[in-house]
């Protein structure tokens, strides 16, 4: 009469799995990093840089569409945080050095039209360190990057599609020191006939105007 040996085989497989698991745990414990990372530098945003985004949480900003419709942006987020930057490392990253940098992020939202505008300094939405750049996007689809110098003055040149105006008139009001910056990219939009933002006007007061591809505008209503 033949003996039933299958349960014995199953038990052997279980034992092998357990032994393999124990071996993996031992290897992981032996490779644990016991060195603390070292901070090599800290980059703090200056007062002049922080003033490039002149909004406070809870603030209401009046805007008007070129057809006369008025609406408000609400400042729904205004935060200042510290982030850490590590060089890319795939293996042997124990005790890796890093530097810290400050990031300011502000959001403006309107119910109708449905617009969410995010402005950030010191970093990007991908958590990279980006000094001397003001990042601006609408609804996470339309993106602008504005460069500024060590004195926090915006840089204007044809290569970056940025124009500096000594003064500009918007709805019979004169604004000085205005940068006009065209959008750098539009995500998930390939049809050139779709209505989209083309450029913004911006100065020390913040966003002054959004120009659309059909010549409509959203303007600060002071």
C-alpha positions in Angstrom: 0.0 0.0 0.0 1.4 3.4 -1.0 2.0 6.0 1.6 0.5 9.6 1.3 3.6 11.8 1.1 2.1 15.0 -0.3 1.5 16.7 3.1 5.2 16.1 3.9 6.2 17.9 0.7 3.9 20.8 1.5 5.5 21.1 5.0 8.9 21.2 3.4 7.9 24.1 1.1 6.5 26.0 4.1 9.8 25.5 5.9 11.7 26.8 2.9 9.5 29.9 2.7 10.0 30.6 6.4 13.8 30.1 6.1 13.9 32.5 3.1 11.9 35.1 5.0 14.3 34.9 8.0 17.2 35.2 5.7 15.7 38.4 4.1 15.1 39.9 7.5 18.7 39.2 8.5 20.0 40.8 5.3 17.8 43.9 5.8 18.9 44.3 9.4 22.6 44.0 8.4 22.2 46.7 5.7 20.3 49.2 7.8 21.8 52.7 7.7 23.3 53.8 11.0 24.5 57.2 9.8 22.4 60.3 10.2 22.1 62.6 7.2 24.0 65.9 7.4 22.5 69.2 6.5 25.0 71.2 4.6 23.1 74.5 3.9 19.8 76.3 4.5 18.3 78.7 1.9 15.7 81.1 3.3 13.5 83.3 1.1 14.2 87.0 1.7 11.6 89.6 2.6 11.8 91.0 -1.0 11.2 87.5 -2.4 8.2 86.9 -0.1 6.8 90.2 -1.2 6.6 88.9 -4.8 3.4 87.0 -3.7 1.5 89.8 -1.9 -1.5 87.8 -0.7 -2.6 86.8 2.8 -4.8 83.8 3.7 -8.5 84.7 3.7 -8.1 87.8 1.5 -10.7 88.6 -1.2 -9.5 90.1 -4.5 -12.0 91.7 -6.9 -11.7 90.9 -10.6 -13.8 91.7 -13.6 -14.2 90.0 -17.0 -14.0 92.0 -20.1 -17.7 91.5 -20.7 -18.5 93.2 -17.4 -19.0 90.2 -15.1 -17.5 90.8 -11.7 -16.2 88.0 -9.3 -13.8 87.4 -6.5 -10.7 85.4 -5.9 -10.3 84.0 -2.4 -6.9 83.3 -0.9 -7.4 79.7 0.2 -3.8 78.8 1.0 -0.8 80.8 2.0 2.0 78.7 3.6 5.7 78.9 4.2 7.5 75.6 4.6 11.0 74.0 4.7 11.9 71.3 2.3 14.9 69.1 2.0 16.9 68.4 -1.2 18.9 65.2 -1.7 21.0 64.3 -4.7 19.6 61.3 -6.6 21.0 58.2 -5.2 20.0 54.6 -6.1 22.4 52.6 -4.0 24.5 53.1 -0.9 22.6 56.2 0.2 23.4 55.8 3.9 24.0 59.1 5.7 23.5 61.1 2.5 24.0 64.9 2.8 21.2 67.3 2.0 20.4 71.0 2.1 17.2 72.7 3.3 15.2 75.4 1.4 12.2 77.5 2.0 9.1 77.3 -0.2 6.2 79.7 -0.2 2.9 78.5 -1.8 -0.3 80.6 -2.3 -3.6 79.6 -3.9 -6.3 81.9 -5.3 -9.7 80.4 -6.1 -12.9 81.6 -7.7 -16.2 79.8 -7.8 -17.2 81.1 -11.2 -15.3 81.2 -13.4 -13.8 78.0 -12.0 -10.2 79.1 -11.6 -7.5 77.8 -9.2 -4.3 79.8 -9.4 -1.2 78.6 -7.6 1.9 80.7 -7.1 5.1 79.3 -5.5 8.6 80.5 -4.7 11.7 78.4 -3.9 10.4 75.1 -5.4 8.2 73.5 -8.0 5.2 71.2 -7.8 7.7 68.3 -8.1 9.6 69.4 -5.0 12.7 70.4 -6.8 14.8 73.3 -5.6 14.3 76.3 -8.0 15.8 79.5 -6.7 14.9 82.9 -8.1 11.8 81.7 -9.9 8.1 82.6 -9.4 6.0 79.6 -10.6 2.4 80.4 -11.6 -0.2 78.0 -12.9 -3.9 77.9 -13.6 -5.9 74.8 -12.8 -2.7 72.7 -12.9 -2.9 72.9 -16.7 -1.4 76.3 -17.8 2.1 77.1 -16.5 4.3 80.1 -16.3 7.8 80.6 -14.8 9.0 84.1 -14.1 12.7 84.7 -13.4 13.9 87.4 -11.0 17.3 88.7 -10.0 19.1 89.1 -6.6 17.1 92.2 -5.9 13.8 90.4 -6.7 13.3 92.4 -9.9 11.7 90.3 -12.7 13.8 89.6 -15.7 12.4 90.5 -19.1 13.7 89.2 -22.4 12.5 87.7 -25.7 13.9 84.3 -24.9 11.7 83.9 -21.9 8.7 85.6 -23.6 8.6 88.3 -20.9 8.0 92.0 -21.5 8.6 94.7 -18.9 6.3 97.8 -19.0 7.2 100.9 -17.1 3.5 101.6 -16.9 0.3 100.1 -18.3 -3.3 101.2 -18.3 -6.0 98.7 -17.2 -9.6 99.8 -17.0 -8.5 103.5 -16.8 -6.1 102.8 -13.9 -2.3 103.2 -14.4 -0.1 100.4 -13.0 3.7 100.8 -12.9 6.5 98.2 -13.0 4.5 95.6 -14.8 5.8 92.3 -16.3 3.8 90.7 -19.1 4.7 87.0 -19.3 3.4 84.5 -21.8 2.5 81.0 -20.8 5.3 78.4 -21.2 3.2 75.3 -21.5 -0.4 73.9 -21.5 -0.8 70.3 -20.4 -3.2 67.9 -22.1 -4.2 70.5 -24.7 -3.3 69.9 -28.4 -6.1 71.7 -30.2 -5.1 75.3 -30.9 -8.7 76.3 -31.3 -9.5 75.7 -27.6 -9.9 78.8 -25.5 -6.9 79.1 -23.1 -4.9 81.8 -21.3 -2.1 83.4 -23.3 -0.4 85.7 -20.9 -0.6 87.5 -17.5 0.2 91.0 -16.3 1.9 91.1 -12.9 3.5 93.6 -10.5 4.1 94.3 -6.8 0.3 94.2 -6.3 0.2 90.6 -7.7 -1.9 89.5 -10.6 -3.3 92.4 -12.6 -4.7 90.6 -15.6 -5.1 87.3 -17.5 -5.3 87.6 -21.3 -7.1 84.9 -23.1 -6.6 83.5 -26.6 -9.8 85.1 -27.9 -8.8 88.6 -26.6 -11.0 88.4 -23.5 -9.5 89.4 -20.2 -9.8 88.9 -16.5 -8.6 92.1 -14.7 -8.0 93.4 -11.2 -11.0 95.5 -10.3 -9.6 98.3 -8.1 
